[in-house]
Amino acid sequence: PRPGIFPIKERDDLEVDFEFDIKPYPIYLFGVKDSAKARLATISCLEFQRARLKFKGFVVHEDFDGLSKKDRNRITSATDKQFISLDDFRQNAEQVLEREAA
């Protein structure tokens, strides 16, 4: 993984926490610890989609249930895959990434 990626060069406010260079499309991974980060990840993914970037948006939550229902709904609509906790990511990410690369 490559940390601190800015997929739209002129938008330094839209940072991806980690990029996995997987074919056919890179995976942009966001770590979400609270509502503010959930909203930023949602906005970032929507802006990347609007710019017609080819990517998959993944999220690793610190506390998915701690987000408001509106924030959960927004981020679920904007991203491709979510891990509800860091433990979930540790247990399942390898298999998910392998399937993405297949």
Secondary structure as GFF3:
##gff-version 3
##sequence-region A 1 102
A	DSSP	beta_strand	2	5	.	.	.	ID=ss1
A	DSSP	beta_strand	16	20	.	.	.	ID=ss2
A	DSSP	beta_strand	27	32	.	.	.	ID=ss3
A	DSSP	alpha_helix	35	50	.	.	.	ID=ss4
A	DSSP	beta_strand	56	61	.	.	.	ID=ss5
A	DSSP	three_ten_helix	64	66	.	.	.	ID=ss6
A	DSSP	alpha_helix	69	78	.	.	.	ID=ss7
A	DSSP	beta_strand	81	83	.	.	.	ID=ss8
A	DSSP	alpha_helix	86	101	.	.	.	ID=ss9
###
